[in-house]
Amino acid sequence: MNARATAAAATPPAAPSLGSAVRTVSSVTLMSRVGGLIRDLMLVYVFRGAGPISSAFLSAFAVPNMFRRLFGEGALSAAFIPEYTRALATRREDADRFASLTVAGLLAATGALTVAIEAALLVILLVAPGDENRQLSLRLVMVMLPFMPLVCAAALLSGMLQVHGRFGPASSGPLILNGFIVAAGAYYLATGQRGGATVAYVLGGATVLSGLTQCLWFLRLLRGRASWTRDFTGQRERALRMGACFIPVLIGLGTLQINTFIDTLLAAWPNWIGPTMFGRPCPMDLESASIIGFTQRLYQFPLGVFGIAVATAVFPMLSRHADHPAEFAATLRRGLRLSLFIGLPASIGLFLVRRDLTATLFSFGAHGFSPESLDRSAAVLCGFAPAVWAYSLNHVLTRAFYARGDTRTPMRIALVMVGFNLTLNLVLIWWLAEAGLAWSTSVSAAVQCCVLVALSRSGLGAAAVDRETLGAFLRVGLAAALMGVGVWWVQGLIPAPTGWSGRAVSLLAGCAAGTAIYLGAALALRCPELAWLARKDRP
């Protein structure tokens, strides 16, 4: 290969604008989240509501899913992308060797972890089998655990596609997962079979197959952009740098995921441990895990479509600008403004329509949530919703620290927040049951966001929020407040909804009014974030 060809191969693709990247990621993520919502609704009706089997399936699925979020989409990708970006900018062969080494190491580590956990669970089932619900849940964990190494590898391959500017295809993994589960569940819905243990096992097997399919799909997309090799020459130092970042990044970026998993563990206490907690009757029951699991998806919908989409799109740009303070600060502030522009109205809107939303989604037909379960689901969403904006900003802020090579500051904050969240959990559940878990997560996320912003000047070399950004935040806050008042007023005009159709009409009216008022207020207040999302300007 001549010098000119070598340079061309090493040159990373032209960076898209932040608005363009966010639109691309959001569009694909929207499809995947809609698919995820369809998947969850299908599970609700296959398992006939929030019962012990759906709780067992969701709590079992949470185990490999947590590893996916932490290792694949979270910590390892965040530690890998800056190093891979730098390697690609210098020499294509180095980037290929580094990527090959990382993927091989990830598969070896997660494969060994899978075998160890499978063996431990087998011993538990043989020595202390417990009741039927506990056995089912642990066996489902064993069935779905191989999904973990597969989907972690797929997430790393997705990160490589992001660096190459392929944001849309890189975000398609959840579409595959949802497609497999929906296809398997649709058969049981069509045949009218009740969702028993056999159905849960089949759905677990479909989950594992989706992980393998994601890996094969991303490998195909990387053809011509990456080559795989067993020659790891010269990559030891780069791999050690990434490894040194990994544990701090794992803790710092995974705060929400860890807190969410703690919520799942506590909600699944009656399924996995028993009816008592610390010598007292457990404030949760066998429905709590499924209520938490299904309701989490509702606040994660806007978070995934927009909040994480902004963080996903901005991270490679922050990495490229890490050595250019002015461009770095401008990109960070634009990312924060876009996150708040979308996250704040989502928080207010979800809070206001929580009862209509849960009733519309989870009570259609004869096999949805019971009225009591709907009330509990609305109470959980009431706790999660107020901090959607904080979850979104935390993803951007944490990635900004990583792009500048500071992994310890987010880690220290995250460790404190995990402890703070667990403490709040153990206090609030006795009064609010599973809703206390949601409020703990929201409060922890809001506090973490404030601390990260406060430390940005010293940790990032520039304040994350300057005077212009603060003014933009105030405009977004005013627009969101006007939207909230408008939705509340419109809901007051509608007679108290009764039945599924009444709740659906109230939900549609509230969403339509909220969207129109917020967009109108943003235009009247001249919020530039709306134009950023529409134009292809560069950050």
N, C-alpha and C positions, 0 to 999 in steps of 0.2 A: 504494500500500500504506500503510495507516495505521500509527501508531507502535506500536500493540500487535502488529499482525501482523509488523512489521519486527523487533521484539524477539523474538517467538516464532521467527521464521525464523533469527535469529542465535544462538539459544540451542542449544548442543549437546545431544544426547540424554543422558538420565540414564545415568550410568556404572554398569555392572554390577559386582557384587563381583568381587574378584580370583579367588576360587575358582570362581565361575560362569563368568567369562571363560576361565579355564584349562580348565575342563571342555569348554566349547564348542569352543575352538581345538583341544584335544587330541582330541576326538571326530572332528572333520573331518580333522585331521592324521593320526589313526590310520588312517582310511579311505584317505587318500592314500598313507601309508607302506605299508600292506598292498598297495595297488595298485602302488606302486613296487617292493615285494618281488616281486610277481607278474611285473611287467615285467622285473626283472632275472633271475628264474628262467627266464622265457620266452627271454630273450636267451642265457642259458647253454646252453639246449637247442637253440635255433635255430642258434646258431653252433658247436654241438658242443664245449662246454667252453671252456677258457682258451687259445685259439689266436690266431694273428696277426690274423685278421679281427675277432674280438671286441675285441682290443686296439686295433686301428685305429678301430673304431667308438666305443669308450668314451673313448679319448684325444681324438678329434674332438669328441664330445659335451661333453667337459669344457670346451672353449673357450667356447662361448656360455653354458654353464651357469655358468661362473665369473662372467661379466659379469652374468648374472641375479642371482646371489647378492650381488655387490658393489654394482652400480648399482641394481638393482630392490629386492630384499628386504633389502639391507643399507644401504649408505651413503646413497643418495638418499632412501630411505624414512625413515631415521633423522633426516636433516636436514630433510625435508619435513614430517613429522608434527607436530613442535612448532609450526612456523610456521602450518600449516594449522589446527591446533587453536586457536591464538590468533586467527587471522582469523575462524574460524567463531564464536568466542565474542563477537566484536564486531559483525560485519556479514556477512550471507550473501553479498552481492554481492562483497565483497572476497575472500571465500574462493573463490568461483567464478572470479574473475579470476586469482587466484594459482594455483589448480589448473590452469586452462587454460594459463597461461603456462608452468608447470612441465612439463606433459605435452608441449606443443609443443616446448619446448626440449630435452626428453629425446629425443623422436623425431628431431629434427634432428641432435643430437649423435651419438646411437647409429647413426642412418642413415648419417651421413658416415663414422663409424668403420668401419661394416660395409663400405662401398664401398672405403675405403682398404685394409682387410685383404684383401678379395677381390682387389683389384688386385695387392697384394704377393704373395699366394699364387699367382696366375696367372703372374706373372713367375718365381717360383721354379720352378714346374712346367715352364715353357718353357725356362728357362736351365739349371736343374740338376735334372732330373727324378728322379734317384735310382732305387732299386729299386721293385719292384711294391708292397710293403707301405707304403713311404713315400708313393708316389703315391696309393694308396687312402686313406690317412689324411688327407692334405692335401686331396684332393678332397671327402672327407666333411666336413671343416671348412668348405669353401666351400658345400656343400649346406646345412649346418645353421646357418651364421652368421646368416642373416636371422631366425632364432629369437630372436637377442639383442635387437634393438630392440623386437620384439613383446612378449616376455616381460618386459622391463624396464618397458614401459608398463603391462602388466597388473599387475605388482607394485606400481607406484605407485597405480593405481586400487584395488588391494587395500588399500593403506594408508589411502586415503580411506574405504573401507568400515569399517575398524577404528575410525577416529575417530567414525564415525556409529554405532558400537556393533554393527555387523554382523560379528562375529568369525567366525561359522561360514561364511557365504558367502565372506568374504574369504580363507579358507584353502582354497578349493575348486580353485584353479588347478592344483596338481599332479594332482588327480583327472583333469582334462581331458588333461593331458600323458600320464599313464599310460594312460588309456583309448585314446588314438590309437595309441600304440606297441603296446599289447597287442593291439588289434584287428588291426593290420597284421601283427604277428608270429604271431597265432593262425592266420591263413590259411596261412602257411608250415608251421607245426607240423601243422595238419590235413592238408595235402597231402603231408607228408613230404619237402618240399624242403630241401636242405641250405642253410645260411646262407652264401651266397657274397657277392660284391661287390654284385650286383644287389639282394639282400635288404637289405644295409646301406644302399644308396642309398634304397630305398623307406622304410625305417624313419627315415632322416634327413628325407625329405620329410614323413612323418607328424608328426615333431617340429615342423617349421615350421608346419604347419597347426594344430597344437594351440596354438601361440602366438597366432595370429590369432583362434582361437575363444575363448581366454581373454579377450582384449581386448573382443570383442563381448559376451561374457557379463557382464563386470564393468560395462561401459557400460550394459547393460540394468538391472543391479541398482542403479545409481546414479541412475536416473531418479527425479525428485521430490526427490532429496537434493542433487544438484549440477546446475548448468547450465553449458554450455560457451559461450565467447564469444571473440571476437577483440579485445575491448577490455581491455587490460591496464593501464588507467589506475590510477596510485597504487600499483602493485605492485613498482616498481623497487627500493625500499629493502628490502622483504621478500625479494625474490628475491636481492639482493646478500647479505643476511644468511645466507640458505640456502646460497648459493654459497660464502661464506667458510667455512661449516661443512663443506662437502661433502668436500673433499680430506682434512682431518684425520679426518673420520668414515669416509671410504673406507678409510683405512689402519688406524684404530683398531678399527672393527667388523669389518673383513675379514681379521683376522689368521688365523683358522682357515681361511677360504676360500683366502687366499693361500698358506698353508702346504700346504693340501691340493692346490692346483693345482701347487705346486712338486713335491710328491710325484708327481703325475701326470706332469709333464714329465720328471722323472728316471726314473720307471718306463718311460716311453715312449721313452727315449733310443735303445734298439736299433731302434725303429720309425722314428724321425724323424731320427736322426743316424747311427748305425752301431754295429758290434759292439765298438768300442773307446771308452774314456773316459780322457782325459788321457794317452794313449799306452799304456794298459794295457787288458787285456780287461775289458769292461764286466761288473760283477757281476750285472746284470739280463739278462733275455733277452726274446724276443718274447712270452712269456706274462705278464711282470711287470705290464704296464699293465692287463690284464684282471683279474689276481689282486687288484691294489690296488683297481681300480675296483669290482669286485663286493663285495669284503670291506668297503670303506668304508661301503657301504650298511647293513651289519649294525650297526655302532656308531652310524650316523646314524639308525637306526630309533628307539631310545629317546630320542636327542637331539632329533630333530624332533618326535616325538609329545608329549614332556613338557618337555624342557629349553628348546627354542626357543619352545614354546607358552607357557610361563611368561613368558619375555622379551617375546613378542609382546603378551600380555595386560597385562603390567605397565607397558609403555612409555607408552601414552596416559595411564595413571593417574599415573605419575611426572611427566609433562609438566603435568598439571593441578595437581599438588601442588608444583610447582617453587618457588613463592613462599611456601610454608607449610612451614617446616622440620620441624615435628613430624610432620605427616602424610606428608611426603616420606620421612623416616627410617623411619617405621613401614611404609610400603608397600615400601620397598627391602628392609628386613629380612625382611618376610614373603615377598617374592619369592625372596630367597636361601634361606630355610628350605625353601620348596617345591621349589626347584631341587635342593638337596642331598638332600632327602627322597626324591626320585625318582632323581637322578643317581648317588648313591653305591651303592645296591643294584644299579643297572644296571651300573655298572663291575665290581663284584665278580661278579655273575651272569654277565656276558658272558665274563669271564676264566675262570670255572670250567667253563662249558659250551662253550667255543670249539670243541673238536674235534667234539663231538656236533652242534653247530649247523652248522658248515660241511659236515660229512659228510651231514647230513640234507637240507640245502637244495641242495647242489651235486653230489650223487652219485646222484640218483635216476635210474633207467633206464640206458640204454647210452651216452648221449651227454653225460654230465656231466663233472665234473673227474676227472682221473686221480688215483690215490693220491698221487703226488708233488705235484700241484697242490693237493690237499686239505691236505697237511701244510704247504705254503707259505701257504695261505690262513689256516689256524689260527694260524700263527706271526705273520702280519700282524695278525689280530684280537687276539692276545695283546699286541701293542704298542699298538693303538688303545684297547682296552677300559679300562685303568686310569685314564684321564683323562676319561671321560664326564661325571663330576661337575664337572670343571674347565671343560670346554667350556660346560656349562650355566650355571655361575655367571658366567663371563666375559661371556656375552650380557647378563645382567641388570646386572652392574656397569658395563659399557661404556655401556649405555643410560642408566643413572643419571647418569653424567657428562654425557651429551649433554642429558638433560632439564634439567640445571642450567646449560647453556650452555658447559660446558667440553669442548671438542673436542681440545685440544692434549695434555692429559695422556694419554688413551688412545692418541693418535697416536704420541707419543714412546715409550711402552711397546711399542706394536705394532711400530714400526720395529726396535727392539732385538730383539724376539722373532722377527721374520722372519729377521733376520741370524743369530740364535742357532740357529733351526731349520735354516737352510740349512747352517750350519757342522756341526751334528750329523749332518745328512743325509750330507754328503760324507765324514764320518768313519765312521759306522756301516754304510753300505752295503757296505763292503769286507769286513765280518765277517758281517753279517746280511742282505745283499741287500735285497729290497724290505721285509722286516720292519724294517730299520733306519729306513726312512722313517716307519713307523708310530710307533716308539719316539721319534723326534725330535719328531713332532707332539705326542705325549702329554706329554713332558717340558716342551716350550715352553708348552703350555697350562697346566700346573700352576704353573710359575714365573710366568706372566702373571697368574694368579688371585691368587697370594700378593702380588704387587706392587700390584695394583689394590686389594686389601683394605687393605694397609698405607697406601696414599695416600688412602684414602677420607675420613679425618677432615679433612685439609687441603683436599682437592679438592671434597668434598661438604658440608662444614660439619658433618658428623656421622659417627661411626664406623659403617661398614657392619656391623660385628660388635660388639655390646655384650655385657654379661654374660649377659643373657637369651638372646640369639641363640647365644652360645657354648655355653650349657647345652643348648640345643636341638640344636646340632650334635653334641654329645657323645652325646646320647640317640639321634640318628639313626645315629651311628657304631657305637654298641653294638648297636642293632637290626640293622644291616647286617652286623656281625661275626658275630652269632649266626646270621643267615641263611647266611653263607658257610660257617661250620662245619657247619651242618645240611646244606647241599647237598653239601659234600665228604663227609660221613658217608654220606648216601644213595647217592651215586655209588659209594662203596666197598662198599656192600652188593650192588650189581648186578654180576653177572659181567662180565668184560671184554667189551664189546659188539663183535660182529662183524657185518659186513654192514649194509645200510641200515636194516633193521627194528630191529636191536639198537641202533644209534645213535639212532634215533628214540625208542625206548622210554626209553633213558637220558636223552635230552634232555627228554622230557615229565616223567619222574620228577623230574629236577633242578629244572625250572621250577615244577612243582606244589609240591614241598617248599619251595623258596625263597620262593614267594609266600605260602604258608601261614605259614611261620616268621616272615617279615618283618612281615606284617600282625599276627600274634599278638604279636610282640615290641613293635611300635609301640603296640598297645593296652595291653599290660602296662606299658610305660614312659610311658604317657599322652602320646604325641606328638600335639600338637594339629593338626599338619599334615594328618593323615588326616581330621579333622573339617572343616578348611578346604576340602578338596577336595570334601567331600560337602554342606556347607551353602551357603546363599546369603547368608552374612554379608558385610558390607562391610569392606574393608581399613582 
